[in-house]
Amino acid sequence: MKKTFAAVLFAVTAASAMAQVTPVGLWRNVDDKTGEVKAEIRIDETNGALLGRIEKALGKDAKPGATCDECSDDRKGKPMVGLDIIRGGKKAEGKEVWEGGKILDPENGKEYRASYTLVDGGKKLEVRGYLGPFWRTQTWNRVQ
């Protein structure tokens, strides 16, 4: 009985630890310039590719019912809450980084190549957007 309980406990603990080794989950993004928490973003994975949506706007100047007026693609005029800001991105072979997708900055409507790297044991996510040889990195904090 004790061995069975220990085995079950180990399996649950291992499964919980494994769940934290991907960007899948709920994240709070923190503006790298101001330090302000701007939104909660839910990242899911479908067929090995990431998809991230704004689940809740948290910025001090967030307006209920705001839309992505700066977007120039199929997201133009869509509500910010529920907006896809991450499309694509797959785990690089042999690395702990997801790359190859795009990330949208809904404040200016621009889309950037992106990579995502888990740090601090999966508690934080370094989100890097690229424009040519230049990049910008934000560190997001895991909520779930």
C-alpha positions as CSV (number, residue, x, y, z in Angstrom):
1,M,0.0,0.0,0.0
2,K,2.8,2.5,0.9
3,K,4.7,1.6,-2.3
4,T,1.5,2.2,-4.4
5,F,0.9,5.6,-2.7
6,A,4.5,6.6,-3.2
7,A,4.3,5.6,-6.9
8,V,1.1,7.5,-7.5
9,L,2.5,10.6,-5.7
10,F,5.7,10.4,-7.8
11,A,3.6,10.1,-11.0
12,V,1.5,13.1,-10.1
13,T,4.5,15.2,-9.1
14,A,6.3,14.2,-12.3
15,A,3.3,15.0,-14.5
16,S,2.9,18.4,-12.8
17,A,6.6,19.2,-13.4
18,M,6.3,18.2,-17.0
19,A,3.3,20.5,-17.5
20,Q,5.6,23.5,-16.8
21,V,8.2,22.8,-19.5
22,T,6.2,24.4,-22.3
23,P,4.9,27.9,-22.8
24,V,1.4,26.6,-22.6
25,G,-0.5,28.3,-19.8
26,L,-1.6,31.7,-18.6
27,W,0.9,34.5,-18.5
28,R,1.1,38.2,-17.4
29,N,3.1,40.3,-19.8
30,V,5.2,43.0,-18.4
31,D,6.2,46.0,-20.6
32,D,10.0,46.0,-20.9
33,K,10.1,49.8,-21.0
34,T,7.7,50.8,-18.2
35,G,7.5,47.6,-16.0
36,E,3.7,47.8,-16.2
37,V,1.7,44.6,-16.3
38,K,-0.4,45.0,-19.5
39,A,-2.4,41.9,-20.0
40,E,-2.9,38.2,-19.3
41,I,-2.3,36.0,-22.3
42,R,-3.4,32.4,-22.6
43,I,-1.0,30.3,-24.7
44,D,-2.2,27.0,-26.1
45,E,-0.5,24.5,-28.4
46,T,-2.2,23.0,-31.5
47,N,-0.4,20.5,-33.7
48,G,2.9,21.6,-32.1
49,A,2.4,25.3,-32.9
50,L,1.7,28.0,-30.3
51,L,-1.4,30.2,-30.3
52,G,-1.7,33.1,-27.7
53,R,-4.7,35.2,-27.0
54,I,-5.3,38.2,-24.8
55,E,-7.5,36.9,-22.0
56,K,-7.6,40.0,-19.8
57,A,-6.4,43.6,-20.3
58,L,-4.7,44.9,-17.1
59,G,-2.9,48.1,-18.2
60,K,-3.8,51.3,-16.4
61,D,-5.2,52.8,-19.6
62,A,-7.0,49.7,-20.8
63,K,-10.5,50.5,-22.1
64,P,-13.4,48.0,-21.9
65,G,-14.4,47.1,-25.4
66,A,-11.2,48.4,-27.0
67,T,-10.4,47.1,-30.5
68,C,-7.3,46.6,-32.5
69,D,-7.6,49.7,-34.7
70,E,-3.9,49.6,-35.6
71,C,-4.0,46.1,-36.9
72,S,-3.9,45.8,-40.7
73,D,-4.9,42.1,-41.2
74,D,-7.9,39.9,-40.2
75,R,-7.6,41.3,-36.6
76,K,-8.4,44.9,-37.6
77,G,-11.3,46.1,-35.5
78,K,-11.4,43.0,-33.4
79,P,-11.8,43.3,-29.6
80,M,-8.5,43.3,-27.7
81,V,-9.8,40.7,-25.3
82,G,-9.7,37.4,-27.3
83,L,-7.3,38.8,-29.9
84,D,-4.7,36.3,-31.2
85,I,-1.3,37.9,-30.6
86,I,0.8,34.8,-31.0
87,R,0.5,32.7,-34.1
88,G,2.9,29.8,-34.7
89,G,6.2,29.0,-33.1
90,K,7.4,25.5,-32.6
91,K,9.9,23.9,-30.3
92,A,13.4,24.0,-31.8
93,E,14.9,20.6,-32.0
94,G,17.4,20.0,-29.1
95,K,16.7,23.4,-27.6
96,E,14.4,24.8,-24.9
97,V,13.2,27.6,-27.3
98,W,10.0,27.9,-29.4
99,E,10.6,29.8,-32.7
100,G,9.3,30.4,-36.1
101,G,6.1,32.1,-35.3
102,K,4.9,35.7,-35.2
103,I,3.8,38.0,-32.4
104,L,1.5,41.1,-32.7
105,D,2.0,44.3,-30.8
106,P,-1.7,45.4,-30.6
107,E,-0.7,48.9,-29.6
108,N,0.9,49.6,-32.9
109,G,-0.5,46.8,-35.1
110,K,2.9,45.5,-36.1
111,E,3.7,41.9,-36.3
112,Y,7.2,40.5,-35.5
113,R,9.1,37.2,-35.9
114,A,9.2,35.8,-32.4
115,S,10.9,33.3,-30.1
116,Y,9.9,32.1,-26.6
117,T,12.3,30.8,-24.0
118,L,11.3,29.4,-20.6
119,V,13.5,30.6,-17.7
120,D,13.4,30.3,-13.9
121,G,12.2,26.7,-14.0
122,G,9.2,27.6,-16.3
123,K,8.0,30.4,-14.0
124,K,9.0,33.1,-16.6
125,L,8.9,33.3,-20.3
126,E,11.3,35.5,-22.3
127,V,9.4,36.7,-25.3
128,R,11.6,38.1,-28.0
129,G,10.2,39.9,-31.1
130,Y,12.5,40.5,-34.1
131,L,12.5,43.1,-36.8
132,G,15.4,42.4,-39.1
133,P,18.6,42.3,-37.0
134,F,17.0,44.1,-34.1
135,W,15.0,42.6,-31.3
136,R,13.1,43.5,-28.1
137,T,12.6,41.1,-25.2
138,Q,9.8,41.1,-22.6
139,T,9.7,38.7,-19.6
140,W,6.3,37.3,-18.8
141,N,5.3,35.8,-15.5
142,R,3.4,32.5,-15.3
143,V,0.0,32.8,-13.7
144,Q,-1.0,29.1,-14.3
